[in-house]
Amino acid sequence: MNLAIDRTDQHNYMNEVIGKNLRFIRKLKKMSLQTIATKIHCTYQQIGKYENNQNQVNSYKLWQLSQVLGVKIKYFFDDTYISRMKGFHGDKLFNRYSAIQSEDLDIDDLQEDMDREISFIDYKGANANG
C-alpha cells in the first residue's frame, strides 16, 4: 500500500481532485455520507476521508461510487469537472430541492448537445438568409 509520506505531489493532487469531485457529485445527488457508505459497504468516516484526501480510493471502491452516484467514472479524475458543471448549470445547481438527475451530471454529453443545437440554429439561420 502506498503510504501518505511516499506520495508525490502529482499523486496527492489527483487524490484531491477525486475527493473534491466525489463530494461535489454526492451533494448534487443529495446523498449523505452514511447513505453512500452503506451502499458500498464501508463507514461514513471512510467516505469523508476520501473526500478530504486523507485516504486514497481504490479502483473497486471508485467503480462502486460511480455506480451508486450514477456518474461516469472519468468525472472523478477531471480537474475541470466542477467548474464546467457550474458554468453549464449556473445557479440552479444548488438551488433545487431534489437531487440532480444522472444525465445532468454528464457534462460532456450536455455540452455536445448544446453544440449540436447551436450548430442547427446557425444552419437554419444561414439557410433562412440565403
N, C-alpha and C positions, 0 to 999 in steps of 0.2 A: 504494500500500500504506500502511496505517495504521501509522506509526512508534510505538514504545512511548511516546515522550515526548508524543505527540499524543493518547493515550488518556485518556478521562475516568475518574473513579472508578467509575462505573457499568460502563463498558466493561471495566475491569480486574476488577471484581467478577464479571461474567459469565464472563470467561475463566477466572477462578479456580474458579468453580462447575463449568464444563465440565471443567477439568483434574482436580479432585478426584473428580468422578463418573466420569470416564474411568478413573482409577487404581483406584477402588473396584470398578467393574464388571470391569475387567481382572483384578484379584486374585481376585474371586469366580469368574471363569471359569478361573482358574489358568493364565493365558496370560502368557508373558514379553513384555518389550518387543520382543525380536527376532522372536518369532512374529507379533505384530501388525504390526510394521514390514514384514516380508516379505510379508504378505498384502495390505497396502495400498501396497506399493512405495515405501517411504521408509526412513530409517535408524532404528535403535532410539533413537539420541540425539534424533531429532526427536520421537518419541513421548514421551520423557522431558521434553522442553521443553514439549510440550502439557500434560502432567500438572502441571508446575511453574510454569505461567503465564509461561514465558519467551518462547513463541511462541503466536500465536493459530491456531486450527484453521480452515481454510477450509471452506466448506459441503460440497464434494465429499468431502474427507477425513473430515468428520464423518459423512456418509452412509456412506462405506466402513467407518468404525469401528463404526457401528450394525449393519451387515450382518455384519461379522466377529464381533462380540461377541454378536449375536443379541438386541439390545435396541432398543426403540423410541427413535427419535432425541430425542423430547421429554424423556427422562430425563437427557440431558446438561445440559439447561437448568434442571432442577428443583432449587432450592437446599434442598428438604426431602427429597430422594430418599434420601440416606444415613441420615438419622435415621428415616425411615419404614421403610426396609428393616431396620434394626437393631431397631426396635420390633416389627415383624411377625415376623421370623425369630428374634430373640433370639440367644443364644449359639451356636446351631447354624450361624450364617452362616460363621464361620471355622473351626469345629471339625469340619471334614469333609475327607476325603481326595480326593474327586473334585470336579470343577468343578460349580458350581450350574447347573441347567438353565435355559434361556432363559425358560421360562414362569414360573419362580420369580423372575425379575428384574422382571416386570411388576407392580409394587406396586399400581397402580390396579385391575387385574383381581383380584388376590389379595384386596384389601380389599373389593371389590364382592362377591366370592364369599362372604367371611366375613359381610358384612352380610346377604346373602340367607339364609345358613344360620341366623344368629341370628334373623332375621325368621320363618323357617319354624319354628324351635324355639319362639319366642314364640307364634306362631299355634297350633301344636299344643298347647302348654301351656294357652293360653286356652280352646281348644275342649274339652280334656280336663276342665277345671274347670267348664265351663258346661254 
